[in-house]
């Protein structure tokens, strides 16, 4: 692939761009949103990564304090036109697919409801993008769904388990003790969509055409008005607004950006001075499959060589989950008994008037 960056302060996208990859969009100008809209209208492909809590972007201050990444992704104007609903303040929590993580060097691994490892059974086996994958890891992902009255086709590619729920993103930010999430978790008994393909005919999110751009008041010649090409008699506008797609659109959406980072799918080992990457999940394959499919290389995807990935020990994971639940229950009971014992000791150390013994 010939990869180039798009200046998000611009209001246009080069005509020769085939696939537009949008990662964690925030506060895009109307001009850039319109450019994305028209890219899709003209038949351009798009792959979009949204995130309600991009914890991989968290930085640290000079004093060591964690600085959150800020608000979630914002692309509501275009998502609405594409027939997709997405809440930028809700994080998916999954009790069945929760990954066991170690939050500190001395602590023991414990399940984190906001970090999920999705197995093969939760992938769409009919779609070329996901049909041959084994497992993909996500962190603080959101959820996608088809909006009411949508005219597009919404095909889920990756789903959560049914023991899942959506929780406020604020609960997951700067999380240091994953067990806290269990206190707030209430399963909704439904499966949520983490990745989807949207296809079909799409109507432009800007039915009136390109939005007005504020006039530049810093012009060197304020007394001479600027004239657009459309205003010159006998001249045709250089830009043609498309109200509908020229053919069936094809957009791939993900509700997480963190799964792109190395920490969730690859370990890098040093061998004779060289960095040897060792993948333990299919996150990288998922991205490449998506790009290949959007670029028209679906046949190449089907014959791509795959590494060997071990399937998770489902029974062991189930036993670990039961043990974790039992330990949390026992811990709560012990804390209650400790409180009762301390109260009884305090009562025994009082005289008849309620004063502590040894005091007059």
SVG drawing of the C-alpha trace seen along z (x, -y; Angstrom):
<svg xmlns="http://www.w3.org/2000/svg" viewBox="-38 -48 61 76">
<polyline fill="none" stroke="black" stroke-width="0.4" points="0.0,0.0 1.0,-3.6 0.2,-5.2 -0.2,-9.0 -1.6,-11.2 -4.6,-13.4 -4.4,-16.9 -7.5,-17.0 -7.5,-20.8 -8.0,-20.6 -11.4,-20.5 -10.6,-18.1 -9.3,-14.5 -7.2,-13.7 -9.1,-12.0 -6.5,-9.2 -7.1,-8.0 -8.8,-4.6 -9.3,-3.7 -9.7,-6.3 -8.7,-5.0 -10.1,-7.1 -8.8,-6.5 -10.4,-8.1 -11.9,-11.2 -12.4,-14.1 -13.7,-17.6 -13.4,-17.4 -14.3,-20.6 -17.4,-20.7 -15.1,-21.0 -13.4,-17.7 -16.6,-15.9 -18.0,-17.0 -14.8,-15.7 -15.2,-12.3 -18.9,-12.3 -18.1,-13.0 -15.3,-10.5 -17.8,-7.8 -20.4,-9.3 -17.8,-8.9 -17.3,-5.3 -14.3,-5.6 -13.9,-2.9 -13.6,-3.8 -12.5,-1.9 -13.4,-3.7 -12.1,-3.1 -14.2,-4.7 -13.5,-4.5 -15.4,-5.7 -12.2,-5.5 -8.9,-5.3 -6.8,-4.3 -3.8,-3.7 -3.6,-7.5 -3.3,-8.0 -0.1,-9.9 1.7,-10.7 2.6,-14.1 6.2,-14.9 5.0,-14.0 3.9,-10.6 0.1,-11.3 -2.0,-9.8 -3.5,-12.2 -6.7,-10.7 -7.0,-10.8 -10.1,-12.9 -13.5,-12.5 -14.5,-9.6 -14.7,-9.6 -17.1,-11.9 -18.5,-11.2 -22.2,-11.4 -23.0,-13.4 -21.7,-10.8 -22.8,-7.8 -26.4,-9.0 -26.2,-9.2 -24.7,-5.7 -27.5,-4.3 -25.3,-3.5 -25.8,-4.3 -22.8,-4.6 -22.6,-6.0 -19.3,-7.7 -19.7,-7.6 -20.5,-3.8 -17.9,-1.1 -18.6,2.6 -18.2,4.9 -18.2,8.6 -18.2,11.1 -17.7,14.2 -14.9,12.9 -13.1,10.8 -9.3,11.0 -7.2,11.7 -4.7,8.8 -2.1,7.9 -2.5,4.2 0.7,4.2 3.9,6.2 3.1,7.6 -0.6,8.2 -2.2,11.4 -3.9,11.6 -7.6,10.8 -10.4,10.5 -11.0,7.1 -14.6,6.6 -13.5,3.8 -10.8,5.9 -12.2,8.7 -10.8,11.5 -13.2,12.5 -12.9,16.1 -13.7,17.6 -17.3,18.5 -18.2,14.8 -16.9,13.9 -19.0,13.9 -17.9,17.1 -19.5,16.0 -17.4,12.8 -14.0,13.1 -12.6,10.5 -13.2,12.6 -13.8,16.2 -10.3,17.5 -9.4,15.7 -9.0,17.3 -9.1,14.5 -9.0,10.7 -8.4,8.7 -10.1,5.4 -9.8,2.8 -12.6,0.4 -14.5,0.9 -17.9,-0.6 -20.9,0.9 -22.4,0.4 -25.9,0.9 -28.2,0.2 -30.3,-3.0 -34.0,-2.9 -35.1,-3.6 -31.7,-2.9 -31.6,-2.1 -28.1,-0.5 -27.3,3.1 -25.7,3.6 -23.7,6.8 -22.1,7.6 -18.6,9.0 -17.6,9.4 -20.0,9.8 -19.6,9.9 -21.1,12.7 -24.6,12.5 -23.2,11.9 -22.4,8.3 -23.5,4.8 -22.7,1.1 -21.1,-0.9 -20.2,-4.6 -16.8,-5.3 -15.9,-7.3 -15.9,-4.2 -13.1,-2.6 -10.9,-5.7 -7.8,-5.4 -9.0,-2.1 -6.4,-0.6 -8.6,2.1 -10.7,4.1 -12.7,5.7 -14.5,2.4 -16.3,3.0 -17.9,6.1 -19.7,4.1 -21.4,2.0 -21.9,4.7 -25.4,6.0 -25.6,8.2 -28.2,7.2 -28.4,10.6 -27.7,9.4 -24.9,9.5 -23.3,6.3 -21.6,5.6 -17.9,4.5 -17.3,4.5 -19.6,4.3 -19.8,3.9 -22.1,1.2 -23.1,1.5 -25.7,0.2 -26.8,-3.1 -26.1,-6.1 -27.6,-9.6 -25.2,-12.5 -25.1,-13.9 -24.9,-17.3 -28.0,-17.5 -27.5,-21.3 -23.9,-20.8 -20.6,-21.9 -21.1,-23.8 -20.2,-27.4 -16.6,-28.2 -16.2,-31.3 -14.7,-34.2 -11.0,-34.9 -10.9,-38.4 -7.1,-38.5 -7.1,-39.1 -4.4,-41.4 -6.9,-43.2 -10.1,-43.6 -11.6,-46.0 -11.7,-43.5 -14.3,-40.7 -13.3,-37.1 -15.2,-35.5 -15.9,-31.7 -15.7,-30.0 -19.5,-29.3 -20.1,-33.1 -18.2,-33.9 -20.6,-34.1 -19.9,-31.4 -17.8,-29.3 -18.8,-25.9 -18.1,-25.1 -15.0,-22.9 -16.8,-20.9 -19.8,-18.7 -21.9,-17.8 -23.1,-14.2 -26.3,-13.7 -26.2,-9.9 -23.5,-7.2 -22.7,-6.4 -22.8,-2.6 -23.1,-0.4 -21.0,-1.8 -18.7,0.5 -17.6,-0.8 -16.0,1.3 -16.5,-0.1 -14.8,0.8 -15.8,-0.4 -12.3,-0.3 -8.9,-1.8 -6.8,-0.2 -6.8,3.2 -4.5,1.7 -1.7,1.3 1.0,3.9 0.2,4.6 -3.1,6.3 -1.8,8.7 2.0,9.0 5.0,9.5 8.4,8.3 11.4,10.4 15.1,9.6 17.3,12.1 20.9,11.4 20.1,7.7 17.0,8.0 13.4,7.4 11.3,10.5 7.5,10.0 5.5,12.9 1.7,12.4 -0.6,14.0 -3.9,12.8 -5.2,12.0 -5.6,8.2 -3.0,7.5 -4.6,10.0 -8.0,8.4 -6.7,5.0 -4.9,6.4 -7.9,8.5 -10.1,5.4 -7.8,3.3 -7.4,6.2 -11.1,6.6 -11.8,3.0 -9.1,2.7 -10.7,5.5 -8.3,8.2 -10.8,10.5 -9.4,13.5 -5.9,12.8 -7.3,12.8 -8.8,16.3 -5.4,17.8 -3.3,15.8 -1.1,17.9 -2.0,17.9 0.1,18.5 -0.9,21.1 -2.8,19.8 -3.6,21.9 -7.2,22.0 -8.0,20.9 -8.5,23.4 -12.2,22.9 -12.7,25.2 -9.7,23.7 -11.0,20.1 -14.4,21.2 -12.9,22.6 -10.9,19.4 -14.0,17.3 -15.8,19.4 -12.8,19.2 -12.7,15.4 -16.4,15.1 -15.9,17.3 -12.9,15.3 -14.8,12.0 -17.7,13.5 -15.4,14.8 -13.6,11.5 -16.8,9.6 -17.9,12.1 -14.6,11.8 -14.7,8.0 -18.2,8.1 -17.0,10.5 -14.0,8.3 -16.3,5.3 -18.5,7.2 -15.5,8.4 -14.1,4.9 -17.5,3.6 -17.7,6.4 -14.2,5.7 -14.9,2.0 -18.1,2.8 -16.1,5.2 -13.6,2.4 -16.2,0.1 -17.5,-0.3 -21.1,-0.5 -21.2,-4.3 -19.9,-3.6 -16.4,-5.0 -13.3,-3.2 -11.8,-1.1 -8.7,-2.6 -10.1,-6.2 -11.7,-8.1"/>
</svg>
